[in-house]
Amino acid sequence: MMIPWQQLDPSTLTNIIEAFVLREGTDYGDEEKSLAEKVADVRAQLVAGTAILVWSELYETVNIMPADQPLDGK
């Protein structure tokens, strides 16, 4: 189920984004980005609509996914 990020308290949204960034372990190539920069990048993707917040009822977790990825994983 999609969660409208606009309806979350700003600090809650930041915490969700930080947890996502820290667990993803993404590689940024030769230039490492700070946590704040990574959080800003993900927040910009949410604002632009290229990423969405998704609640998994099965796992009772929130995740951030590309907006064009099917929610059922297929």
Backbone as CSV, one residue per row, in Angstrom:
resi,resn,N_x,N_y,N_z,CA_x,CA_y,CA_z,C_x,C_y,C_z
1,MET,0.847,-1.161,0.000,0.000,0.000,0.000,0.903,1.239,0.000
2,MET,0.584,2.173,-0.871,1.344,3.423,-0.927,0.996,4.327,0.253
3,ILE,2.020,5.007,0.759,1.840,5.975,1.844,2.146,7.357,1.286
4,PRO,1.210,8.294,1.337,1.497,9.659,0.882,2.534,10.307,1.811
5,TRP,3.732,10.552,1.299,4.803,11.108,2.133,4.431,12.471,2.693
6,GLN,3.560,13.200,1.977,3.158,14.541,2.405,2.375,14.513,3.715
7,GLN,1.788,13.367,4.046,0.967,13.267,5.246,1.773,12.886,6.489
8,LEU,3.051,12.597,6.319,3.893,12.226,7.453,4.483,13.457,8.122
9,ASP,4.688,13.363,9.411,5.415,14.401,10.135,6.818,14.490,9.516
10,PRO,7.339,15.697,9.291,8.649,15.833,8.647,9.773,15.043,9.323
11,SER,9.767,14.976,10.651,10.825,14.219,11.333,10.652,12.715,11.123
12,THR,9.420,12.258,11.047,9.165,10.845,10.765,9.653,10.491,9.370
13,LEU,9.350,11.349,8.403,9.809,11.115,7.038,11.331,11.084,6.976
14,THR,11.983,12.008,7.643,13.442,12.030,7.661,13.992,10.739,8.253
15,ASN,13.400,10.262,9.340,13.847,9.020,9.965,13.685,7.824,9.028
16,ILE,12.583,7.774,8.297,12.349,6.688,7.344,13.388,6.742,6.230
17,ILE,13.642,7.935,5.703,14.624,8.082,4.628,16.021,7.714,5.122
18,GLU,16.389,8.169,6.319,17.713,7.843,6.866,17.882,6.336,7.030
19,ALA,16.863,5.670,7.563,16.934,4.216,7.732,17.091,3.525,6.379
20,PHE,16.364,3.994,5.377,16.464,3.429,4.032,17.862,3.614,3.466
21,VAL,18.391,4.815,3.555,19.719,5.114,3.010,20.790,4.284,3.711
22,LEU,20.693,4.166,5.013,21.707,3.432,5.765,21.672,1.929,5.480
23,ARG,20.505,1.375,5.222,20.443,-0.069,4.968,20.738,-0.413,3.511
24,GLU,20.536,0.540,2.601,20.757,0.249,1.192,22.226,0.082,0.854
25,GLY,23.113,0.830,1.503,24.538,0.707,1.227,24.889,0.994,-0.219
26,THR,24.256,1.989,-0.790,24.480,2.308,-2.193,25.889,2.817,-2.441
27,ASP,26.383,2.550,-3.625,27.723,2.978,-4.035,27.584,4.223,-4.893
28,TYR,28.279,5.285,-4.489,28.211,6.542,-5.218,29.458,6.792,-6.047
29,GLY,30.236,5.741,-6.310,31.409,5.885,-7.157,32.583,6.501,-6.426
30,ASP,33.354,7.302,-7.143,34.572,7.889,-6.598,34.306,8.916,-5.509
31,GLU,33.168,9.580,-5.575,32.853,10.643,-4.611,31.768,10.169,-3.652
32,GLU,32.141,9.977,-2.403,31.177,9.548,-1.390,30.316,10.736,-0.968
33,LYS,29.031,10.481,-0.755,28.107,11.522,-0.317,27.855,11.376,1.178
34,SER,27.579,12.495,1.821,27.246,12.474,3.242,25.830,11.928,3.419
35,LEU,25.519,11.553,4.658,24.165,11.085,4.954,23.144,12.158,4.592
36,ALA,23.431,13.406,4.921,22.510,14.506,4.624,22.268,14.634,3.119
37,GLU,23.325,14.464,2.322,23.175,14.552,0.864,22.335,13.391,0.331
38,LYS,22.572,12.198,0.871,21.800,11.028,0.441,20.328,11.189,0.803
39,VAL,20.067,11.691,2.017,18.684,11.921,2.455,18.024,12.963,1.551
40,ALA,18.734,14.022,1.231,18.187,15.059,0.347,17.889,14.490,-1.036
41,ASP,18.759,13.616,-1.544,18.523,12.990,-2.853,17.242,12.157,-2.846
42,VAL,17.059,11.341,-1.807,15.862,10.496,-1.730,14.617,11.360,-1.537
43,ARG,14.719,12.385,-0.695,13.568,13.287,-0.497,13.181,13.948,-1.822
44,ALA,14.163,14.360,-2.602,13.887,14.975,-3.910,13.189,13.986,-4.839
45,GLN,13.562,12.723,-4.759,12.893,11.706,-5.581,11.441,11.520,-5.153
46,LEU,11.182,11.576,-3.852,9.798,11.487,-3.375,8.982,12.687,-3.849
47,VAL,9.555,13.871,-3.727,8.866,15.099,-4.156,8.593,15.072,-5.659
48,ALA,9.561,14.594,-6.431,9.416,14.532,-7.898,8.468,13.422,-8.343
49,GLY,8.180,12.491,-7.435,7.289,11.391,-7.794,7.993,10.222,-8.459
50,THR,9.318,10.221,-8.460,10.047,9.094,-9.057,10.286,7.977,-8.046
51,ALA,10.009,8.251,-6.773,10.081,7.244,-5.717,8.827,7.363,-4.860
52,ILE,8.443,6.259,-4.233,7.243,6.243,-3.387,7.537,5.505,-2.085
53,LEU,6.746,5.820,-1.057,6.779,5.087,0.198,5.745,3.974,0.122
54,VAL,6.148,2.779,0.551,5.246,1.634,0.478,5.226,0.906,1.816
55,TRP,4.028,0.593,2.301,3.851,-0.179,3.527,3.597,-1.632,3.142
56,SER,4.359,-2.540,3.732,4.151,-3.968,3.529,3.353,-4.509,4.707
57,GLU,2.138,-4.943,4.442,1.327,-5.530,5.502,1.911,-6.872,5.940
58,LEU,2.492,-7.599,5.015,3.074,-8.903,5.313,4.231,-8.783,6.299
59,TYR,5.149,-7.832,6.031,6.341,-7.677,6.869,6.227,-6.544,7.888
60,GLU,5.134,-5.774,7.797,4.908,-4.626,8.671,6.103,-3.678,8.658
61,THR,6.511,-3.311,7.438,7.642,-2.406,7.242,7.299,-1.359,6.194
62,VAL,8.053,-0.259,6.254,7.947,0.788,5.246,9.193,0.710,4.377
63,ASN,9.016,0.855,3.068,10.143,0.840,2.148,9.982,1.981,1.155
64,ILE,11.075,2.348,0.521,11.057,3.346,-0.550,11.406,2.620,-1.827
65,MET,10.564,2.795,-2.830,10.723,2.077,-4.094,10.635,3.045,-5.264
66,PRO,11.199,2.652,-6.418,10.971,3.451,-7.621,9.476,3.477,-7.935
67,ALA,8.987,4.613,-8.347,7.546,4.753,-8.615,7.087,3.881,-9.764
68,ASP,7.999,3.546,-10.684,7.606,2.753,-11.830,7.704,1.238,-11.600
69,GLN,8.076,0.828,-10.398,8.167,-0.593,-10.062,6.797,-1.068,-9.585
70,PRO,6.309,-2.181,-10.125,5.007,-2.683,-9.673,5.027,-2.989,-8.180
71,LEU,3.949,-2.673,-7.498,3.879,-2.889,-6.054,3.862,-4.363,-5.676
72,ASP,3.456,-5.234,-6.595,3.432,-6.663,-6.270,4.765,-7.329,-6.550
73,GLY,5.755,-6.555,-7.013,7.089,-7.089,-7.252,7.262,-7.811,-8.569
74,LYS,6.217,-7.841,-9.384,6.299,-8.533,-10.686,6.699,-7.581,-11.774
